[in-house]
Amino acid sequence: MTAIILKHISKNYSTNVPVLKDINLSIESGELIVFIGSSGCGKSTLLRIISGLDTPSGGEIWFDQDLMNQVAPGQRQVGMVFQSYALYPHMTVKENLSFGLKQKKLGKQEIEASVQQVAQTLEIEALLNLKPEALSGGQQQRVAIGRCIVQTPRLFLFDEPLSNLDTELRVKTRREIRRLHQTLKATMIYVTHDQVEAMTLADKIAVFAPLSEHNQINLQQFGTPLTLYNQPANKFVAGFLGTPKINFIAATVIQCNDVSFDIELANGMRMTFEINKNVNTEAIFLGQKVDLAIRPEHFRLLAGQGDMNLIVEYDSCEQLGAETLMYFTFGQDAIAAKFAQQTSISQTAESKTNLYFNLANCFVFDHESGNRLV
């Protein structure tokens, strides 16, 4: 097991356009960490830098007490699993698994024992004499993972390994990776754009965003899945995690003091929020443009189920069996709400209806910086 420390990692390409800027991250030994973010945010580039396949423009990469910047990829003892399975098509599964061990000139019995152990762990013993063309996508991915495991690396890196699989196989393989992590107790870093994979797999999640004029850092927040979901540091993190996406409603600060502030929505509705002791009161001021944020699952349809309510116009609904998604409009804002299975959908089909919610479930973000105020 290996601890990873990244200090001030940056990456500029030949155009001198920064892709990564001042990444500082500490990964404890044995953790399964997920890098998540939209396309172009640098998550795969950072994974390649950790593996040694790419070189940072600045900063340090530490594996435990070892500085790795000048260590060649083949000497880092890193196992990688890619989006493409990259199996040798002319070799059997057994030959694919044993190829790296033969390159290390290990003994025949040692290779045989290692291959059998990995095959048993991944439940692919019956596939050992088959070639990749005879395997399903899920089976090929397990072989690719097995080829990584058999090398006994000090660190496992996964770069969107499930993106080529169908939904059912993704769910199954996701469970297998999680079970594998619990068995091996190895340090793993997993890159994905799929928030379900991130939330279900990770011990901790690192949320990345592309650099832009308004966004000067890649790493937006790092923490456990529930911490990021329940306490997002900013609008980007809040909006990235959750399906349907969290609702943002435009508002303005109309009163503030050392302990609380009031906001007003476009329809004149007012709400009072206490100021958290960790928030700088200077960050809240009269006339400030803010965004009230409410997750879809925190809305209710019945009176008495919340201390506040929005009067909205019904738009449409999607019945998904176990749950129902409903869509509304509130002035210029679109509102999504998620409920348990509904049998009385028709009650919302009038022009106006009430959505009830509790202030305790709301976030307030500064509109300009995106930082969380409440």
HELIX and SHEET records of a PDB file:
HELIX    1   1 LYS A   43  SER A   51  1                                   9    
HELIX    2   2 PRO A   73  GLN A   75  5                                   3    
HELIX    3   3 VAL A   93  GLN A  103  1                                  11    
HELIX    4   4 LYS A  108  LEU A  122  1                                  15    
HELIX    5   5 GLU A  125  LEU A  127  5                                   3    
HELIX    6   6 PRO A  132  ALA A  134  5                                   3    
HELIX    7   7 GLY A  137  ILE A  149  1                                  13    
HELIX    8   8 THR A  167  LEU A  184  1                                  18    
HELIX    9   9 GLN A  195  LEU A  201  1                                   7    
HELIX   10  10 PRO A  225  ASN A  230  1                                   6    
HELIX   11  11 LYS A  235  PHE A  240  1                                   6    
HELIX   12  12 THR A  281  ALA A  283  5                                   3    
HELIX   13  13 PRO A  296  HIS A  298  5                                   3    
HELIX   14  14 ILE A  345  THR A  348  5                                   4    
HELIX   15  15 LEU A  359  ASN A  361  5                                   3    
SHEET    1   A 4 PRO A  18  ILE A  27  0                                        
SHEET    2   A 4 ILE A   4  ASN A  12 -1                                        
SHEET    3   A 4 GLY A  58  PHE A  63 -1                                        
SHEET    4   A 4 ASP A  66  LEU A  67 -1                                        
SHEET    1   B 6 VAL A  78  VAL A  81  0                                        
SHEET    2   B 6 LEU A 155  ASP A 159  1                                        
SHEET    3   B 6 MET A 188  THR A 192  1                                        
SHEET    4   B 6 LEU A  32  GLY A  37  1                                        
SHEET    5   B 6 LYS A 204  PHE A 208  1                                        
SHEET    6   B 6 LEU A 219  GLY A 223 -1                                        
SHEET    1   C 5 ARG A 270  GLU A 274  0                                        
SHEET    2   C 5 SER A 260  LEU A 265 -1                                        
SHEET    3   C 5 ASN A 247  CYS A 256 -1                                        
SHEET    4   C 5 LYS A 289  ILE A 294 -1                                        
SHEET    5   C 5 PHE A 363  ASP A 366 -1                                        
SHEET    1   D 4 ASP A 333  ALA A 340  0                                        
SHEET    2   D 4 GLU A 323  PHE A 330 -1                                        
SHEET    3   D 4 MET A 308  GLN A 319 -1                                        
SHEET    4   D 4 THR A 353  PHE A 357 -1                                        
END                                                                             
